[in-house]
Amino acid sequence: MAGDASAAYFSLTQAEYAAGNFKQKVSEGSMTARIRVGAGVDNVAGVKLPVFSKYETGASADNQSLGLVGGGKKIVAVREKFSNLLDMLIKLASLQTSFQTLDEAMKVTNRRVNALENVTIPKIEVTLAYIGRELDELEREDFTRLKLVQGKKEAEQKAEAKRKAAMPQAPGKENEADITAQFDAGDDVDVVF
């Protein structure tokens, strides 16, 4: 880049030596640009990067007759070298703005990563630990409650068994599940036919 710039300016010096001072003649012509720089947007990994490109406007060059008296080839060489230098400057500007934009995007991403690693994830881990402790406590409470209910049922069953054992059984009613055990044969009167 530096070599091309120095070559372009050295070529300008050579043209001025060969053709004389033609800067005034160039500035007297129409000052409409033949080449312009356009800006576009390129999307790289979700980051919108500005991209510069060169385009020609189609304006006529009214200084084409410049250097007819002398130094015409040198002036054409200056035009070509500065055109190449302009192309390189446009590429450099595009790359520099892309690098700066990517650098800012990386800084933002690093801030987000740091926020996740140092703030959000530890908060979530603390919340998960709290939920785990609460679930363990609920499980212990349920276990204790089940033991109490089971103990009460066993106590009721033992009391029922004691109560049944203490009650005297009527003769012939040894098995309460037997349907005929509900009827006492001694209570029936004899039927005569």
Salt bridges, closest charged atoms under 4 A:
GLU16 OE2 - LYS23 NZ 3.38
ASP87 OD1 - LYS54 NZ 2.92
ASP103 OD2 - LYS107 NZ 3.66
GLU104 OE2 - LYS107 NZ 3.96
ASP142 OD1 - ARG145 NH1 2.73
GLU160 OE2 - ARG163 NH2 2.13
